[in-house]
Every structure is written in structure tokens, then in C-alpha cells.
């Protein structure tokens, strides 16, 4: 049996939204999610925009802590690939790559040794010297892909970014992700696209109203 990397048991998370100085409302986002992720697994999670899929990935990555329930990491190196994750808009591409690598678990020396490969993969050229605040979402995704794949993670969490960039970069990114999976890296991909999920994953869950359940993908369902 393949190695168990991550467990979630009856996980709940609620956001507090402040309406005024004296009034707040509470919005439940995760309502009792339980799932396991094993080595080599390719799990897809499908839900509409705003359903909380990105929040679910941040719980899996250990960025957020649940209000109730548990997220248990069995020694897995987890890398979160998202347009919104982990970058400082005041730093340039080089410094963000270095900082992100360290935050993902690399030593400073390891992160520095991988900067050349990150630069070559993301194809940003001299724009690596520019602050991230000037980057487009596609440029951020290129840098995020490069850093995440340089980490050699056990579990790759991907948040809706596999279609970023031109056709050549998409193909290169897809090959790099599949190479990592074929080497035993697990992948969790969240998306609202059944076509993408059918192509990339071997099992799919739906995520609606904070609840996760098995799904059968039909190509024309969305």
C-alpha cells in the first residue's frame, strides 16, 4: 500500500467578517471535511468559484489552522502552487524565489543553489530583477510553478493555474508536473473545469457548501 501523506479528520473553518465596529457575522467555509492523500495519488477537487477550494488547500498546506478537527501531515514536504500564495510584492523575483523556497522547507543554501534552475524554468529573463508588484498574474504563476517544482515536494497542491502562459509554457509545466507525479509525488488539483480534472486526476471529489463528497465526472456537466 502506498504511503499515507496527509489526513484530514472532520475539519471545520469559519471566517469572521466585520460589518461594523460592534457587529460581525460568521461565514462557515469548511464544514466537516475528511479525506486522505497517499503517495502518487492524483486527486481532483471540483467546485464553483468562491466555494472555498483555495481555503481547503491552505488548510492542507498548514497555512491555516482549523477551528475544529485535525490536519495530520505524516512527514510530507508540501508545496502549494497558487496565484495568491507566498509572494511579497515589494521584493523582486529572485528574492521571492529565495524566500518562498526557504518557507517551503529548503535551507538557504539549497534555495540559492536552485535559483538558476528556477530562473530558467519560469522564463522571466531580466524581469526577475523587477519587484513582484509589477508582475502580471501569468508571470506570478510562472515563478510559482518554478519554485514549487524546484522543491521536489511529496505533495503538490495546485490551485487553478495549469492553463497559465502560452502553449509552450503550458506544455512544459504539464510535463514537469507529470514527471513529479510519476516519481511518486502526490497531487491535489482544485478547479471548476471537469475537462481539466478528467485530464489530470484519477479520482475526483466535489466541494460545495463546505462539504466534500465523491463525484462522477461528466464532460458536459459544467
C-alpha positions, 0 to 999 in steps of 0.5 A: 500500500502506498504511503499515507501523506496527509489526513484530514479528520472532520475539519471545520473553518469559519471566517469572521467578517466585520460589518461594523465596529460592534457587529460581525457575522460568521461565514462557515467555509469548511464544514466537516471535511475528511479525506486522505492523500497517499503517495502518487495519488492524483486527486481532483477537487471540483467546485464553483468559484468562491466555494472555498477550494483555495481555503481547503488547500491552505488548510492542507498546506498548514497555512491555516489552522482549523477551528475544529478537527485535525490536519495530520501531515505524516512527514510530507514536504508540501508545496502549494502552487497558487496565484495568491500564495507566498509572494511579497510584492515589494521584493523582486523575483529572485528574492521571492524565489529565495524566500518562498523556497526557504518557507517551503522547507529548503535551507538557504543554501539549497534555495540559492543553489536552485535559483538558476534552475528556477530562473530558467524554468519560469522564463522571466529573463531580466524581469526577475530583477523587477519587484513582484508588484509589477508582475502580471498574474501569468508571470506570478504563476510562472515563478510559482510553478518554478519554485514549487517544482524546484522543491521536489515536494511529496505533495503538490497542491495546485490551485487553478493555474495549469492553463497559465502562459502560452502553449509552450509554457503550458506544455512544459509545466504539464510535463514537469508536473507529470514527471513529479507525479510519476516519481511518486509525488502526490497531487491535489488539483482544485478547479471548476473545469471537469475537462481539466480534472478528467485530464489530470486526476484519477479520482475526483471529489466535489466541494460545495457548501463546505462539504466534500463528497465523491463525484462522477465526472461528466464532460458536459456537466459544467 
